[in-house]
């Protein structure tokens, strides 16, 4: 008798995952919004019939996903009522080099189209925010610090300008859930590569602000393709040195 091949959708949610969804359901049922305080850990643990440590673990997971903020000595505050579109895979967040390539490949499949939509839909305030993000990235590159955060802020601003909440959530989720991988990608770049990255960002943002969808899409495609090629090359070189 042949063994049944497991289907990806067959995986049952863990208790922690169930509690994560239950916490957000509480927020929706009680009509809580961003900034509102949730019941205490003790109250939630009693409500769901679990131990305080189990409830604390679930809330930490919700906090890691950006849906709540845990303020020690104050309480648990809601920041959003929906989880990110992407919450990570248990085997993906291991820092493997292959994950970096998969991440960049995923972004390459999504972000050029997002850049084109941003160019079509960007508002004047969003254009100003994008200019400010570019200026912040330039300061970071010049030694002010926070280069990773500044670069990711550019991609986040572009996603917000696309005016599609699903696409925006997808990009923001990739940035947040794979934050460690994004930092590793930056760390694998030398100074000339980081300067090219910034020049790419400027070209992308200029096209979006000028409301030129095709140019924006092309610039984003070129940027992510180059980064993917550079990281793939660095990974190959590393493997050869280890042989």
C-alpha positions in Angstrom: 0.0 0.0 0.0 1.5 3.3 -1.1 2.0 6.0 1.6 -0.2 9.0 1.1 1.7 12.1 0.1 1.0 15.0 2.4 -0.7 18.0 0.9 0.5 21.5 2.0 -3.0 22.3 3.1 -3.3 19.2 5.3 -1.2 20.8 8.1 -3.3 21.5 11.1 -2.7 24.8 12.9 -0.8 24.5 16.2 -2.3 25.7 19.4 -0.2 28.9 19.2 -1.4 29.6 15.7 -5.0 29.1 16.8 -4.5 31.5 19.7 -2.9 34.1 17.4 -6.1 34.1 15.3 -8.3 34.0 18.4 -6.6 37.1 19.8 -7.3 39.1 16.7 -10.9 37.8 16.7 -11.3 39.2 20.2 -10.1 42.6 18.9 -12.6 42.5 16.0 -15.5 41.3 18.3 -14.8 44.1 20.8 -14.4 46.6 17.9 -10.9 47.5 19.0 -8.8 49.7 16.7 -5.1 50.5 16.5 -3.9 52.0 19.8 -6.6 50.3 21.9 -5.6 48.0 24.8 -6.3 44.3 24.7 -7.3 42.3 27.8 -4.4 41.2 30.0 -2.4 38.0 29.4 -4.1 36.5 32.4 -7.6 37.4 31.3 -6.9 36.1 27.8 -5.4 32.8 29.1 -8.6 32.3 31.3 -10.8 33.2 28.3 -9.2 30.5 26.1 -8.5 28.0 28.8 -4.7 27.9 28.3 -1.8 28.5 30.6 -0.3 32.0 31.0 3.0 30.9 29.4 1.2 29.5 26.4 -0.8 32.7 26.0 2.3 34.8 26.4 4.0 32.8 23.6 1.0 33.4 21.3 1.0 37.1 22.1 4.7 37.3 21.4 4.0 35.7 18.0 1.3 38.3 17.3 3.7 41.0 18.3 6.4 39.6 16.0 3.9 39.8 13.2 3.3 43.4 13.9 -0.3 43.1 15.0 0.2 44.1 18.7 2.7 46.0 20.8 3.5 44.6 24.2 4.4 47.5 26.6 5.9 46.0 29.8 4.1 47.5 32.8 1.4 49.0 30.7 -0.4 46.3 28.7 -0.9 44.9 25.2 -2.0 47.3 22.5 -3.4 46.6 19.1 -1.6 47.9 16.1 -3.6 46.2 13.3 -6.6 43.8 13.2 -5.3 41.6 10.4 -2.2 39.5 10.2 0.3 40.2 7.4 -0.5 38.3 4.2 2.8 36.4 4.6 3.7 35.1 8.1 6.7 33.0 7.2 7.3 29.3 7.0 8.9 27.4 9.8 11.6 26.0 7.6 12.2 29.2 5.7 13.4 31.4 8.5 16.7 29.6 9.0 19.0 32.1 7.3 20.0 29.6 4.5 21.6 31.2 1.4 18.9 29.5 -0.7 16.2 31.5 1.2 17.9 34.7 0.0 17.5 33.7 -3.6 13.9 32.5 -3.1 13.1 35.8 -1.4 14.7 37.9 -4.2 13.0 35.8 -6.8 9.6 36.3 -5.1 10.2 40.0 -5.0 11.2 40.1 -8.6 7.9 38.4 -9.5 5.9 41.0 -7.6 7.6 44.4 -7.2 8.0 45.5 -10.9 4.2 45.4 -11.3 3.8 47.1 -8.0 6.1 49.9 -9.1 4.1 50.3 -12.3 0.8 50.5 -10.3 2.5 53.0 -7.9 3.4 55.2 -10.9 -0.3 55.2 -12.0 -1.8 55.8 -8.6 0.7 57.8 -6.5 -0.8 60.9 -4.9 1.1 64.2 -4.3 1.6 63.5 -0.5 2.9 60.0 -1.3 5.3 61.4 -3.9 6.6 63.8 -1.2 7.0 60.9 1.2 8.9 58.9 -1.4 11.3 61.8 -2.0 11.9 62.0 1.8 12.6 58.3 1.8 15.2 58.6 -0.9 16.8 61.5 1.0 16.9 59.4 4.2 18.5 56.6 2.3 21.1 58.9 0.8 22.0 60.1 4.3 22.2 56.6 5.6 24.6 55.6 2.7 26.7 58.6 3.6 27.3 57.2 7.1 24.3 58.4 9.1 23.3 54.7 9.9 20.1 52.8 9.4 20.8 51.9 5.8 18.7 48.7 5.8 15.7 50.5 7.4 16.0 53.4 4.9 16.1 51.1 1.9 13.2 49.0 3.0 11.2 52.2 3.7 11.6 53.1 0.0 10.0 49.8 -1.0 7.3 50.2 1.6 6.4 53.7 0.3 6.2 52.3 -3.2 3.9 49.5 -2.1 1.6 52.0 -0.3 1.4 54.1 -3.5 0.2 51.2 -5.5 -3.2 51.7 -3.9 -4.0 48.0 -3.5 -4.1 46.8 0.1 -3.4 43.2 -0.8 -0.2 44.1 -2.7 0.8 46.6 0.0 0.3 43.9 2.7 2.3 41.4 0.6 5.3 43.7 0.2 5.2 44.9 3.8 5.0 41.3 5.0 8.0 40.3 2.9 9.9 43.2 4.4 9.0 42.4 8.0 8.9 38.6 8.1 12.1 38.2 6.1 13.8 41.2 7.8 16.9 39.2 8.8 17.3 37.9 5.3 17.0 41.4 3.9 19.7 42.5 6.2 21.9 39.6 5.1 21.4 40.7 1.5 22.6 44.2 2.3 25.6 42.9 4.3 26.7 40.9 1.2 27.1 44.1 -0.8 30.3 46.1 -0.9 30.3 49.9 -1.0 30.1 50.1 -4.9 27.2 47.7 -4.9 25.4 49.7 -2.2 25.9 52.9 -4.3 24.4 51.1 -7.3 21.5 50.0 -5.2 20.9 53.6 -4.2 21.1 54.8 -7.8 18.6 52.1 -8.7 16.3 53.3 -6.0 16.6 56.9 -7.3 15.7 55.8 -10.8 12.7 53.8 -9.7 11.4 56.6 -7.6 12.0 59.3 -10.2 9.9 57.2 -12.7 7.1 56.7 -10.2 7.0 60.4 -9.2 7.0 61.3 -12.9 4.0 58.9 -13.2 5.7 56.8 -15.9 4.6 53.2 -15.3 6.7 51.4 -17.9 9.8 53.2 -16.8 9.1 52.4 -13.2 8.5 48.7 -13.9 11.6 48.5 -16.0 13.7 50.2 -13.3 12.5 47.9 -10.6 13.0 44.8 -12.8 16.6 45.9 -13.5 17.3 46.6 -9.8 16.0 43.3 -8.4 17.5 41.3 -11.3 20.9 42.8 -10.6 20.7 42.1 -6.9 19.6 38.6 -7.5 22.5 38.0 -9.9 25.0 39.5 -7.4 23.7 37.4 -4.5 23.7 34.3 -6.6 27.3 35.0 -7.7 28.4 35.6 -4.2 26.8 32.4 -3.1 28.5 30.4 -5.9 31.8 32.0 -5.0 31.4 31.0 -1.4 30.6 27.5 -2.3 33.7 27.2 -4.5 35.9 28.5 -1.7 34.5 25.9 0.7 35.2 23.0 -1.8 
